[in-house]
Amino acid sequence: MGEYCAGELNASMLTDEGNAFTLERYSSEHPWYLHAYEALPEIAALPSIYHAEDSWELYEVVAAMLDSEYEQWTTAPR
């Protein structure tokens, strides 16, 4: 993605549902994502989130966290 999107993800790349999830979970009022990311054992053991290695292993952990949260979000009453 980085080669084609300058390493950025923007609203035009997501569905309406994807944008709703992203806005809710990444909002500065309720920063769910940041707290969940910091709580991952792979991240919590580091001096800061900025020490996280850019690896496929960490990608898989974060992807699983997001998939789980998205599943909960899609099934929760709104």
PDB file of N, CA, C and O in Angstrom:
ATOM      1  N   MET A   1       0.820  -1.181   0.000  1.00  0.00           N
ATOM      2  CA  MET A   1       0.000   0.000   0.000  1.00  0.00           C
ATOM      3  C   MET A   1       0.870   1.253   0.000  1.00  0.00           C
ATOM      4  O   MET A   1       0.553   2.213  -0.702  1.00  0.00           O
ATOM      5  N   GLY A   2       1.938   1.268   0.754  1.00  0.00           N
ATOM      6  CA  GLY A   2       2.778   2.444   0.865  1.00  0.00           C
ATOM      7  C   GLY A   2       3.293   2.948  -0.465  1.00  0.00           C
ATOM      8  O   GLY A   2       3.459   4.154  -0.653  1.00  0.00           O
ATOM      9  N   GLU A   3       3.548   2.039  -1.390  1.00  0.00           N
ATOM     10  CA  GLU A   3       4.054   2.436  -2.692  1.00  0.00           C
ATOM     11  C   GLU A   3       3.001   3.181  -3.500  1.00  0.00           C
ATOM     12  O   GLU A   3       3.340   4.027  -4.328  1.00  0.00           O
ATOM     13  N   TYR A   4       1.743   2.881  -3.271  1.00  0.00           N
ATOM     14  CA  TYR A   4       0.659   3.440  -4.079  1.00  0.00           C
ATOM     15  C   TYR A   4      -0.112   4.545  -3.370  1.00  0.00           C
ATOM     16  O   TYR A   4      -0.771   5.352  -4.025  1.00  0.00           O
ATOM     17  N   CYS A   5      -0.042   4.593  -2.071  1.00  0.00           N
ATOM     18  CA  CYS A   5      -0.871   5.531  -1.307  1.00  0.00           C
ATOM     19  C   CYS A   5      -0.037   6.432  -0.412  1.00  0.00           C
ATOM     20  O   CYS A   5      -0.573   7.050   0.508  1.00  0.00           O
ATOM     21  N   ALA A   6       1.226   6.518  -0.655  1.00  0.00           N
ATOM     22  CA  ALA A   6       2.127   7.340   0.166  1.00  0.00           C
ATOM     23  C   ALA A   6       2.044   6.951   1.642  1.00  0.00           C
ATOM     24  O   ALA A   6       2.257   7.788   2.519  1.00  0.00           O
ATOM     25  N   GLY A   7       1.733   5.679   1.916  1.00  0.00           N
ATOM     26  CA  GLY A   7       1.673   5.199   3.288  1.00  0.00           C
ATOM     27  C   GLY A   7       0.478   5.698   4.076  1.00  0.00           C
ATOM     28  O   GLY A   7       0.458   5.596   5.303  1.00  0.00           O
ATOM     29  N   GLU A   8      -0.504   6.229   3.396  1.00  0.00           N
ATOM     30  CA  GLU A   8      -1.666   6.786   4.072  1.00  0.00           C
ATOM     31  C   GLU A   8      -2.936   6.058   3.691  1.00  0.00           C
ATOM     32  O   GLU A   8      -3.067   5.528   2.588  1.00  0.00           O
ATOM     33  N   LEU A   9      -3.857   6.042   4.615  1.00  0.00           N
ATOM     34  CA  LEU A   9      -5.190   5.510   4.395  1.00  0.00           C
ATOM     35  C   LEU A   9      -6.142   6.673   4.585  1.00  0.00           C
ATOM     36  O   LEU A   9      -6.102   7.349   5.613  1.00  0.00           O
ATOM     37  N   ASN A  10      -7.009   6.916   3.591  1.00  0.00           N
ATOM     38  CA  ASN A  10      -7.949   8.019   3.749  1.00  0.00           C
ATOM     39  C   ASN A  10      -9.371   7.546   3.490  1.00  0.00           C
ATOM     40  O   ASN A  10      -9.591   6.431   3.015  1.00  0.00           O
ATOM     41  N   ALA A  11     -10.325   8.398   3.804  1.00  0.00           N
ATOM     42  CA  ALA A  11     -11.744   8.043   3.759  1.00  0.00           C
ATOM     43  C   ALA A  11     -12.198   7.551   2.390  1.00  0.00           C
ATOM     44  O   ALA A  11     -13.104   6.722   2.310  1.00  0.00           O
ATOM     45  N   SER A  12     -11.604   8.032   1.337  1.00  0.00           N
ATOM     46  CA  SER A  12     -12.026   7.610  -0.003  1.00  0.00           C
ATOM     47  C   SER A  12     -11.680   6.153  -0.292  1.00  0.00           C
ATOM     48  O   SER A  12     -12.193   5.575  -1.250  1.00  0.00           O
ATOM     49  N   MET A  13     -10.829   5.563   0.515  1.00  0.00           N
ATOM     50  CA  MET A  13     -10.415   4.177   0.321  1.00  0.00           C
ATOM     51  C   MET A  13     -11.307   3.191   1.064  1.00  0.00           C
ATOM     52  O   MET A  13     -11.172   1.979   0.895  1.00  0.00           O
ATOM     53  N   LEU A  14     -12.229   3.710   1.895  1.00  0.00           N
ATOM     54  CA  LEU A  14     -13.061   2.857   2.730  1.00  0.00           C
ATOM     55  C   LEU A  14     -14.526   2.952   2.328  1.00  0.00           C
ATOM     56  O   LEU A  14     -14.960   3.920   1.702  1.00  0.00           O
ATOM     57  N   THR A  15     -15.268   1.930   2.700  1.00  0.00           N
ATOM     58  CA  THR A  15     -16.717   1.956   2.520  1.00  0.00           C
ATOM     59  C   THR A  15     -17.321   2.890   3.571  1.00  0.00           C
ATOM     60  O   THR A  15     -16.628   3.332   4.488  1.00  0.00           O
ATOM     61  N   ASP A  16     -18.603   3.183   3.432  1.00  0.00           N
ATOM     62  CA  ASP A  16     -19.276   4.001   4.453  1.00  0.00           C
ATOM     63  C   ASP A  16     -19.169   3.335   5.823  1.00  0.00           C
ATOM     64  O   ASP A  16     -18.919   4.004   6.826  1.00  0.00           O
ATOM     65  N   GLU A  17     -19.361   2.010   5.862  1.00  0.00           N
ATOM     66  CA  GLU A  17     -19.260   1.285   7.125  1.00  0.00           C
ATOM     67  C   GLU A  17     -17.834   1.336   7.665  1.00  0.00           C
ATOM     68  O   GLU A  17     -17.632   1.531   8.863  1.00  0.00           O
ATOM     69  N   GLY A  18     -16.864   1.166   6.806  1.00  0.00           N
ATOM     70  CA  GLY A  18     -15.466   1.248   7.221  1.00  0.00           C
ATOM     71  C   GLY A  18     -15.125   2.619   7.779  1.00  0.00           C
ATOM     72  O   GLY A  18     -14.393   2.730   8.763  1.00  0.00           O
ATOM     73  N   ASN A  19     -15.654   3.660   7.154  1.00  0.00           N
ATOM     74  CA  ASN A  19     -15.430   5.018   7.657  1.00  0.00           C
ATOM     75  C   ASN A  19     -16.103   5.229   9.004  1.00  0.00           C
ATOM     76  O   ASN A  19     -15.521   5.867   9.881  1.00  0.00           O
ATOM     77  N   ALA A  20     -17.313   4.711   9.194  1.00  0.00           N
ATOM     78  CA  ALA A  20     -18.012   4.854  10.471  1.00  0.00           C
ATOM     79  C   ALA A  20     -17.224   4.167  11.591  1.00  0.00           C
ATOM     80  O   ALA A  20     -17.046   4.732  12.670  1.00  0.00           O
ATOM     81  N   PHE A  21     -16.757   2.948  11.325  1.00  0.00           N
ATOM     82  CA  PHE A  21     -15.955   2.224  12.310  1.00  0.00           C
ATOM     83  C   PHE A  21     -14.678   2.996  12.634  1.00  0.00           C
ATOM     84  O   PHE A  21     -14.328   3.168  13.802  1.00  0.00           O
ATOM     85  N   THR A  22     -14.003   3.446  11.620  1.00  0.00           N
ATOM     86  CA  THR A  22     -12.743   4.167  11.799  1.00  0.00           C
ATOM     87  C   THR A  22     -12.955   5.448  12.585  1.00  0.00           C
ATOM     88  O   THR A  22     -12.197   5.738  13.510  1.00  0.00           O
ATOM     89  N   LEU A  23     -13.972   6.216  12.232  1.00  0.00           N
ATOM     90  CA  LEU A  23     -14.231   7.466  12.950  1.00  0.00           C
ATOM     91  C   LEU A  23     -14.517   7.218  14.422  1.00  0.00           C
ATOM     92  O   LEU A  23     -14.058   7.960  15.290  1.00  0.00           O
ATOM     93  N   GLU A  24     -15.283   6.164  14.693  1.00  0.00           N
ATOM     94  CA  GLU A  24     -15.631   5.864  16.083  1.00  0.00           C
ATOM     95  C   GLU A  24     -14.438   5.346  16.879  1.00  0.00           C
ATOM     96  O   GLU A  24     -14.237   5.750  18.024  1.00  0.00           O
ATOM     97  N   ARG A  25     -13.662   4.474  16.296  1.00  0.00           N
ATOM     98  CA  ARG A  25     -12.573   3.824  17.034  1.00  0.00           C
ATOM     99  C   ARG A  25     -11.273   4.622  17.061  1.00  0.00           C
ATOM    100  O   ARG A  25     -10.420   4.375  17.914  1.00  0.00           O
ATOM    101  N   TYR A  26     -11.109   5.562  16.154  1.00  0.00           N
ATOM    102  CA  TYR A  26      -9.877   6.344  16.110  1.00  0.00           C
ATOM    103  C   TYR A  26     -10.095   7.783  16.545  1.00  0.00           C
ATOM    104  O   TYR A  26      -9.163   8.585  16.486  1.00  0.00           O
ATOM    105  N   SER A  27     -11.296   8.132  16.979  1.00  0.00           N
ATOM    106  CA  SER A  27     -11.575   9.524  17.333  1.00  0.00           C
ATOM    107  C   SER A  27     -10.718   9.961  18.506  1.00  0.00           C
ATOM    108  O   SER A  27     -10.364   9.160  19.371  1.00  0.00           O
ATOM    109  N   SER A  28     -10.393  11.234  18.519  1.00  0.00           N
ATOM    110  CA  SER A  28      -9.578  11.748  19.615  1.00  0.00           C
ATOM    111  C   SER A  28     -10.381  11.832  20.914  1.00  0.00           C
ATOM    112  O   SER A  28      -9.801  11.884  21.999  1.00  0.00           O
ATOM    113  N   GLU A  29     -11.707  11.845  20.810  1.00  0.00           N
ATOM    114  CA  GLU A  29     -12.541  11.868  22.014  1.00  0.00           C
ATOM    115  C   GLU A  29     -12.521  10.520  22.731  1.00  0.00           C
ATOM    116  O   GLU A  29     -12.519  10.466  23.961  1.00  0.00           O
ATOM    117  N   HIS A  30     -12.507   9.449  21.969  1.00  0.00           N
ATOM    118  CA  HIS A  30     -12.508   8.086  22.510  1.00  0.00           C
ATOM    119  C   HIS A  30     -11.445   7.275  21.767  1.00  0.00           C
ATOM    120  O   HIS A  30     -11.774   6.486  20.882  1.00  0.00           O
ATOM    121  N   PRO A  31     -10.182   7.463  22.119  1.00  0.00           N
ATOM    122  CA  PRO A  31      -9.098   6.831  21.350  1.00  0.00           C
ATOM    123  C   PRO A  31      -8.957   5.331  21.639  1.00  0.00           C
ATOM    124  O   PRO A  31      -7.932   4.888  22.157  1.00  0.00           O
ATOM    125  N   TRP A  32      -9.987   4.559  21.302  1.00  0.00           N
ATOM    126  CA  TRP A  32      -9.958   3.118  21.542  1.00  0.00           C
ATOM    127  C   TRP A  32      -8.707   2.489  20.948  1.00  0.00           C
ATOM    128  O   TRP A  32      -8.012   1.731  21.625  1.00  0.00           O
ATOM    129  N   TYR A  33      -8.417   2.797  19.696  1.00  0.00           N
ATOM    130  CA  TYR A  33      -7.312   2.131  19.013  1.00  0.00           C
ATOM    131  C   TYR A  33      -5.992   2.326  19.749  1.00  0.00           C
ATOM    132  O   TYR A  33      -5.262   1.361  19.975  1.00  0.00           O
ATOM    133  N   LEU A  34      -5.684   3.543  20.118  1.00  0.00           N
ATOM    134  CA  LEU A  34      -4.410   3.810  20.787  1.00  0.00           C
ATOM    135  C   LEU A  34      -4.303   3.036  22.094  1.00  0.00           C
ATOM    136  O   LEU A  34      -3.260   2.451  22.385  1.00  0.00           O
ATOM    137  N   HIS A  35      -5.364   3.026  22.879  1.00  0.00           N
ATOM    138  CA  HIS A  35      -5.338   2.289  24.146  1.00  0.00           C
ATOM    139  C   HIS A  35      -5.215   0.783  23.908  1.00  0.00           C
ATOM    140  O   HIS A  35      -4.468   0.102  24.612  1.00  0.00           O
ATOM    141  N   ALA A  36      -5.935   0.270  22.930  1.00  0.00           N
ATOM    142  CA  ALA A  36      -5.869  -1.164  22.632  1.00  0.00           C
ATOM    143  C   ALA A  36      -4.489  -1.545  22.115  1.00  0.00           C
ATOM    144  O   ALA A  36      -3.955  -2.594  22.473  1.00  0.00           O
ATOM    145  N   TYR A  37      -3.917  -0.699  21.279  1.00  0.00           N
ATOM    146  CA  TYR A  37      -2.581  -0.957  20.727  1.00  0.00           C
ATOM    147  C   TYR A  37      -1.538  -0.960  21.843  1.00  0.00           C
ATOM    148  O   TYR A  37      -0.696  -1.854  21.911  1.00  0.00           O
ATOM    149  N   GLU A  38      -1.599   0.039  22.712  1.00  0.00           N
ATOM    150  CA  GLU A  38      -0.644   0.130  23.823  1.00  0.00           C
ATOM    151  C   GLU A  38      -0.757  -1.054  24.777  1.00  0.00           C
ATOM    152  O   GLU A  38       0.223  -1.427  25.421  1.00  0.00           O
ATOM    153  N   ALA A  39      -1.951  -1.649  24.873  1.00  0.00           N
ATOM    154  CA  ALA A  39      -2.177  -2.765  25.786  1.00  0.00           C
ATOM    155  C   ALA A  39      -1.721  -4.113  25.231  1.00  0.00           C
ATOM    156  O   ALA A  39      -1.627  -5.086  25.980  1.00  0.00           O
ATOM    157  N   LEU A  40      -1.438  -4.185  23.939  1.00  0.00           N
ATOM    158  CA  LEU A  40      -0.949  -5.454  23.376  1.00  0.00           C
ATOM    159  C   LEU A  40       0.342  -5.843  24.081  1.00  0.00           C
ATOM    160  O   LEU A  40       1.212  -4.992  24.268  1.00  0.00           O
ATOM    161  N   PRO A  41       0.492  -7.106  24.477  1.00  0.00           N
ATOM    162  CA  PRO A  41       1.718  -7.518  25.170  1.00  0.00           C
ATOM    163  C   PRO A  41       2.984  -7.192  24.375  1.00  0.00           C
ATOM    164  O   PRO A  41       4.011  -6.844  24.958  1.00  0.00           O
ATOM    165  N   GLU A  42       2.913  -7.302  23.074  1.00  0.00           N
ATOM    166  CA  GLU A  42       4.075  -7.018  22.224  1.00  0.00           C
ATOM    167  C   GLU A  42       4.470  -5.543  22.282  1.00  0.00           C
ATOM    168  O   GLU A  42       5.631  -5.203  22.054  1.00  0.00           O
ATOM    169  N   ILE A  43       3.523  -4.677  22.582  1.00  0.00           N
ATOM    170  CA  ILE A  43       3.785  -3.242  22.657  1.00  0.00           C
ATOM    171  C   ILE A  43       4.035  -2.818  24.098  1.00  0.00           C
ATOM    172  O   ILE A  43       4.927  -2.012  24.365  1.00  0.00           O
ATOM    173  N   ALA A  44       3.258  -3.352  25.017  1.00  0.00           N
ATOM    174  CA  ALA A  44       3.375  -2.974  26.432  1.00  0.00           C
ATOM    175  C   ALA A  44       4.771  -3.245  26.988  1.00  0.00           C
ATOM    176  O   ALA A  44       5.209  -2.566  27.917  1.00  0.00           O
ATOM    177  N   ALA A  45       5.461  -4.216  26.437  1.00  0.00           N
ATOM    178  CA  ALA A  45       6.795  -4.561  26.927  1.00  0.00           C
ATOM    179  C   ALA A  45       7.880  -3.600  26.426  1.00  0.00           C
ATOM    180  O   ALA A  45       9.030  -3.684  26.859  1.00  0.00           O
ATOM    181  N   LEU A  46       7.526  -2.708  25.536  1.00  0.00           N
ATOM    182  CA  LEU A  46       8.507  -1.785  24.946  1.00  0.00           C
ATOM    183  C   LEU A  46       8.558  -0.470  25.721  1.00  0.00           C
ATOM    184  O   LEU A  46       7.617  -0.138  26.442  1.00  0.00           O
ATOM    185  N   PRO A  47       9.644   0.276  25.576  1.00  0.00           N
ATOM    186  CA  PRO A  47       9.724   1.588  26.244  1.00  0.00           C
ATOM    187  C   PRO A  47       8.641   2.566  25.778  1.00  0.00           C
ATOM    188  O   PRO A  47       8.170   3.389  26.563  1.00  0.00           O
ATOM    189  N   SER A  48       8.247   2.477  24.508  1.00  0.00           N
ATOM    190  CA  SER A  48       7.171   3.311  23.972  1.00  0.00           C
ATOM    191  C   SER A  48       6.628   2.640  22.710  1.00  0.00           C
ATOM    192  O   SER A  48       7.241   1.714  22.179  1.00  0.00           O
ATOM    193  N   ILE A  49       5.484   3.110  22.238  1.00  0.00           N
ATOM    194  CA  ILE A  49       4.916   2.536  21.013  1.00  0.00           C
ATOM    195  C   ILE A  49       5.831   2.783  19.820  1.00  0.00           C
ATOM    196  O   ILE A  49       5.766   2.060  18.826  1.00  0.00           O
ATOM    197  N   TYR A  50       6.669   3.786  19.914  1.00  0.00           N
ATOM    198  CA  TYR A  50       7.566   4.118  18.810  1.00  0.00           C
ATOM    199  C   TYR A  50       8.727   3.138  18.673  1.00  0.00           C
ATOM    200  O   TYR A  50       9.481   3.190  17.702  1.00  0.00           O
ATOM    201  N   HIS A  51       8.864   2.253  19.645  1.00  0.00           N
ATOM    202  CA  HIS A  51       9.892   1.224  19.576  1.00  0.00           C
ATOM    203  C   HIS A  51       9.385  -0.057  18.905  1.00  0.00           C
ATOM    204  O   HIS A  51      10.143  -1.017  18.769  1.00  0.00           O
ATOM    205  N   ALA A  52       8.144  -0.084  18.494  1.00  0.00           N
ATOM    206  CA  ALA A  52       7.577  -1.279  17.866  1.00  0.00           C
ATOM    207  C   ALA A  52       8.246  -1.523  16.524  1.00  0.00           C
ATOM    208  O   ALA A  52       8.444  -0.609  15.724  1.00  0.00           O
ATOM    209  N   GLU A  53       8.583  -2.772  16.307  1.00  0.00           N
ATOM    210  CA  GLU A  53       9.225  -3.158  15.051  1.00  0.00           C
ATOM    211  C   GLU A  53       8.175  -3.273  13.945  1.00  0.00           C
ATOM    212  O   GLU A  53       7.077  -3.784  14.164  1.00  0.00           O
ATOM    213  N   ASP A  54       8.523  -2.800  12.787  1.00  0.00           N
ATOM    214  CA  ASP A  54       7.653  -2.937  11.614  1.00  0.00           C
ATOM    215  C   ASP A  54       7.865  -4.353  11.071  1.00  0.00           C
ATOM    216  O   ASP A  54       8.779  -4.602  10.285  1.00  0.00           O
ATOM    217  N   SER A  55       6.999  -5.272  11.508  1.00  0.00           N
ATOM    218  CA  SER A  55       7.172  -6.669  11.127  1.00  0.00           C
ATOM    219  C   SER A  55       5.829  -7.297  10.793  1.00  0.00           C
ATOM    220  O   SER A  55       4.776  -6.800  11.194  1.00  0.00           O
ATOM    221  N   TRP A  56       5.882  -8.397  10.052  1.00  0.00           N
ATOM    222  CA  TRP A  56       4.658  -9.128   9.732  1.00  0.00           C
ATOM    223  C   TRP A  56       4.056  -9.747  10.981  1.00  0.00           C
ATOM    224  O   TRP A  56       2.836  -9.886  11.075  1.00  0.00           O
ATOM    225  N   GLU A  57       4.892 -10.121  11.940  1.00  0.00           N
ATOM    226  CA  GLU A  57       4.391 -10.703  13.174  1.00  0.00           C
ATOM    227  C   GLU A  57       3.516  -9.695  13.929  1.00  0.00           C
ATOM    228  O   GLU A  57       2.423 -10.034  14.384  1.00  0.00           O
ATOM    229  N   LEU A  58       4.000  -8.465  14.057  1.00  0.00           N
ATOM    230  CA  LEU A  58       3.212  -7.447  14.742  1.00  0.00           C
ATOM    231  C   LEU A  58       1.981  -7.082  13.911  1.00  0.00           C
ATOM    232  O   LEU A  58       0.908  -6.841  14.464  1.00  0.00           O
ATOM    233  N   TYR A  59       2.132  -7.043  12.603  1.00  0.00           N
ATOM    234  CA  TYR A  59       0.984  -6.782  11.732  1.00  0.00           C
ATOM    235  C   TYR A  59      -0.131  -7.788  11.999  1.00  0.00           C
ATOM    236  O   TYR A  59      -1.298  -7.408  12.104  1.00  0.00           O
ATOM    237  N   GLU A  60       0.221  -9.071  12.110  1.00  0.00           N
ATOM    238  CA  GLU A  60      -0.777 -10.119  12.351  1.00  0.00           C
ATOM    239  C   GLU A  60      -1.472  -9.925  13.695  1.00  0.00           C
ATOM    240  O   GLU A  60      -2.678 -10.144  13.802  1.00  0.00           O
ATOM    241  N   VAL A  61      -0.741  -9.525  14.702  1.00  0.00           N
ATOM    242  CA  VAL A  61      -1.322  -9.290  16.025  1.00  0.00           C
ATOM    243  C   VAL A  61      -2.299  -8.114  15.977  1.00  0.00           C
ATOM    244  O   VAL A  61      -3.409  -8.198  16.504  1.00  0.00           O
ATOM    245  N   VAL A  62      -1.881  -7.025  15.347  1.00  0.00           N
ATOM    246  CA  VAL A  62      -2.742  -5.842  15.246  1.00  0.00           C
ATOM    247  C   VAL A  62      -3.960  -6.136  14.368  1.00  0.00           C
ATOM    248  O   VAL A  62      -5.068  -5.708  14.690  1.00  0.00           O
ATOM    249  N   ALA A  63      -3.771  -6.852  13.278  1.00  0.00           N
ATOM    250  CA  ALA A  63      -4.884  -7.206  12.401  1.00  0.00           C
ATOM    251  C   ALA A  63      -5.921  -8.041  13.145  1.00  0.00           C
ATOM    252  O   ALA A  63      -7.122  -7.822  12.984  1.00  0.00           O
ATOM    253  N   ALA A  64      -5.472  -8.987  13.951  1.00  0.00           N
ATOM    254  CA  ALA A  64      -6.400  -9.812  14.735  1.00  0.00           C
ATOM    255  C   ALA A  64      -7.164  -8.958  15.744  1.00  0.00           C
ATOM    256  O   ALA A  64      -8.362  -9.157  15.945  1.00  0.00           O
ATOM    257  N   MET A  65      -6.476  -8.010  16.377  1.00  0.00           N
ATOM    258  CA  MET A  65      -7.118  -7.107  17.326  1.00  0.00           C
ATOM    259  C   MET A  65      -8.204  -6.288  16.616  1.00  0.00           C
ATOM    260  O   MET A  65      -9.318  -6.160  17.123  1.00  0.00           O
ATOM    261  N   LEU A  66      -7.879  -5.741  15.458  1.00  0.00           N
ATOM    262  CA  LEU A  66      -8.843  -4.937  14.707  1.00  0.00           C
ATOM    263  C   LEU A  66      -9.998  -5.779  14.192  1.00  0.00           C
ATOM    264  O   LEU A  66     -11.149  -5.342  14.233  1.00  0.00           O
ATOM    265  N   ASP A  67      -9.708  -6.975  13.708  1.00  0.00           N
ATOM    266  CA  ASP A  67     -10.779  -7.869  13.232  1.00  0.00           C
ATOM    267  C   ASP A  67     -11.754  -8.194  14.352  1.00  0.00           C
ATOM    268  O   ASP A  67     -12.967  -8.193  14.144  1.00  0.00           O
ATOM    269  N   SER A  68     -11.229  -8.472  15.533  1.00  0.00           N
ATOM    270  CA  SER A  68     -12.071  -8.801  16.677  1.00  0.00           C
ATOM    271  C   SER A  68     -12.944  -7.599  17.060  1.00  0.00           C
ATOM    272  O   SER A  68     -14.145  -7.745  17.289  1.00  0.00           O
ATOM    273  N   GLU A  69     -12.342  -6.438  17.126  1.00  0.00           N
ATOM    274  CA  GLU A  69     -13.095  -5.237  17.492  1.00  0.00           C
ATOM    275  C   GLU A  69     -14.138  -4.901  16.433  1.00  0.00           C
ATOM    276  O   GLU A  69     -15.249  -4.491  16.768  1.00  0.00           O
ATOM    277  N   TYR A  70     -13.794  -5.070  15.166  1.00  0.00           N
ATOM    278  CA  TYR A  70     -14.746  -4.798  14.085  1.00  0.00           C
ATOM    279  C   TYR A  70     -15.935  -5.757  14.168  1.00  0.00           C
ATOM    280  O   TYR A  70     -17.080  -5.353  13.965  1.00  0.00           O
ATOM    281  N   GLU A  71     -15.662  -7.014  14.465  1.00  0.00           N
ATOM    282  CA  GLU A  71     -16.737  -7.999  14.614  1.00  0.00           C
ATOM    283  C   GLU A  71     -17.671  -7.598  15.748  1.00  0.00           C
ATOM    284  O   GLU A  71     -18.892  -7.664  15.603  1.00  0.00           O
ATOM    285  N   GLN A  72     -17.107  -7.187  16.868  1.00  0.00           N
ATOM    286  CA  GLN A  72     -17.924  -6.731  17.991  1.00  0.00           C
ATOM    287  C   GLN A  72     -18.718  -5.480  17.612  1.00  0.00           C
ATOM    288  O   GLN A  72     -19.889  -5.351  17.970  1.00  0.00           O
ATOM    289  N   TRP A  73     -18.088  -4.574  16.899  1.00  0.00           N
ATOM    290  CA  TRP A  73     -18.729  -3.325  16.508  1.00  0.00           C
ATOM    291  C   TRP A  73     -19.901  -3.588  15.559  1.00  0.00           C
ATOM    292  O   TRP A  73     -20.952  -2.958  15.674  1.00  0.00           O
ATOM    293  N   THR A  74     -19.714  -4.516  14.627  1.00  0.00           N
ATOM    294  CA  THR A  74     -20.786  -4.771  13.649  1.00  0.00           C
ATOM    295  C   THR A  74     -21.971  -5.489  14.271  1.00  0.00           C
ATOM    296  O   THR A  74     -23.079  -5.408  13.741  1.00  0.00           O
ATOM    297  N   THR A  75     -21.770  -6.191  15.380  1.00  0.00           N
ATOM    298  CA  THR A  75     -22.864  -6.938  15.990  1.00  0.00           C
ATOM    299  C   THR A  75     -23.498  -6.205  17.175  1.00  0.00           C
ATOM    300  O   THR A  75     -24.522  -6.641  17.701  1.00  0.00           O
ATOM    301  N   ALA A  76     -22.891  -5.095  17.591  1.00  0.00           N
ATOM    302  CA  ALA A  76     -23.430  -4.324  18.721  1.00  0.00           C
ATOM    303  C   ALA A  76     -24.635  -3.505  18.273  1.00  0.00           C
ATOM    304  O   ALA A  76     -24.644  -2.966  17.167  1.00  0.00           O
ATOM    305  N   PRO A  77     -25.639  -3.410  19.118  1.00  0.00           N
ATOM    306  CA  PRO A  77     -26.774  -2.556  18.772  1.00  0.00           C
ATOM    307  C   PRO A  77     -26.359  -1.085  18.725  1.00  0.00           C
ATOM    308  O   PRO A  77     -25.580  -0.614  19.554  1.00  0.00           O
ATOM    309  N   ARG A  78     -26.889  -0.387  17.753  1.00  0.00           N
ATOM    310  CA  ARG A  78     -26.593   1.057  17.627  1.00  0.00           C
ATOM    311  C   ARG A  78     -27.864   1.825  17.466  1.00  0.00           C
ATOM    312  O   ARG A  78     -27.833   3.050  17.345  1.00  0.00           O
TER     313      ARG A  78
END
